[in-house]
Amino acid sequence: MKFIISSTALNNRLNTLSKVINSKNSLAILECILFSVENGKLTLTASDSENTMTSMIDLEESDANGSFCVPHRTITDAVKELPEQPLTFDIDMESLNIKVTYQNGVYHFTALHSAEYPLAQAVSSDATTLTMPAQLLNENITRTIFATAQDELRPVMNGIYFDLTPEALAIVASDGHKLVRNQIFSIKSETPAAFILPKKPAMLMKNVLPREAGDVTMRFDNRNAEFTFSEGMLSCRLIEGKYPNYNSVIPQANPNQMTIDRQVLLSALRRVTPFSNDASQLVRLHIEPGKLELSAEDIELATRAKEDVVCEYNGIPMNIGFKGSSLNEILVNLDSEEVVVELGDASRAGLILPLTQPENEHILMLIMPMLLND
């Protein structure tokens, strides 16, 4: 079997697929990438047994159909240093000896039989299906994934929760200290459905989606999900279990509201936080009409910092403490010029929202306060 492919196209897909493969695998074949040629198209597949990603490339030329497996490090390292040029693959399908010819040289290596490669677990025929623009899905994964937990006791908190309701699709993540809820009102269903996407496939989608211009179709049941996009497909095992009632922890009436330039607040926070205690990273906010004072100190090291920032504030003067790194993450993952911070009192969670919400969306981030020793 013989085929010709662009070196740049192959390299780009191999870089994405290699992120699927674990450093240690229970099956030796999972160290490989599956090459399948059919009707002038090459389909590349990588798997870690729980996540399987495929990517399709149009071939410049091919003379037969067939499949074989190549150790991913061998082929990735061989291709990544080549400038753009056609690569000619010549495979002896009986001995599985491969010759790759390029402009000034040739590679020789041996493939493995494709029959040993495990198939992805398919979703059931009655799976729920929904479609959304690739850019919208990418924005929501990027905005949410930072808030996922690393909790061995509560694995449901370690993924992104997709909650499809008659009102909207909510995409949620929380580690117990901070929470992100993105509501997309243009996507809804009279039949509620939900799934928890693990962090690894979420990161894989985050790497693929910026190149996608069209839609992504999601099919999921209670165990598996499939994401189909123009370049290929990702199938993954879902996190099983019941996600907590995230709406119950979101305060509904926070009478004290501060509006502030996001970048100004973020810059001040980054200047003050290094002076806080390394363990707690406590940053104190004193808010009054027209002014926000940020302060931090480390009594043991005798360091402290304070900075005043202009803001709009409707409410009673208040002191409240937040973990500096958590507040920083929230502000970094919003992209509006100004944010609204809604507060009840020093013991209640604070809400941070963009001043102007995207069309047909509602973005909300929650941060739990820290105890102040006044």
PEPE-V946033 format. One record per helix or strand. SS is the DSSP state (alpha for helix, beta for strand). FROM is the first residue (numbers start at 1). TO is the last residue. If there is no record, write none. Layout:
ss->SS from->FROM to->TO
ss->SS from->FROM to->TO
This chain:
ss->beta from->2 to->6
ss->alpha from->7 to->17
ss->alpha from->28 to->31
ss->beta from->32 to->38
ss->beta from->41 to->47
ss->beta from->51 to->58
ss->beta from->61 to->62
ss->beta from->66 to->71
ss->alpha from->72 to->80
ss->beta from->86 to->92
ss->beta from->97 to->102
ss->beta from->105 to->110
ss->beta from->112 to->112
ss->alpha from->114 to->116
ss->beta from->128 to->133
ss->alpha from->134 to->147
ss->alpha from->155 to->158
ss->beta from->159 to->164
ss->beta from->169 to->174
ss->beta from->178 to->184
ss->beta from->193 to->198
ss->alpha from->199 to->209
ss->beta from->215 to->220
ss->beta from->224 to->229
ss->beta from->232 to->237
ss->alpha from->246 to->249
ss->beta from->256 to->261
ss->alpha from->262 to->273
ss->beta from->282 to->288
ss->beta from->291 to->298
ss->beta from->303 to->310
ss->beta from->312 to->314
ss->beta from->318 to->323
ss->alpha from->324 to->332
ss->beta from->338 to->343
ss->beta from->350 to->354
ss->beta from->361 to->367
ss->beta from->370 to->370
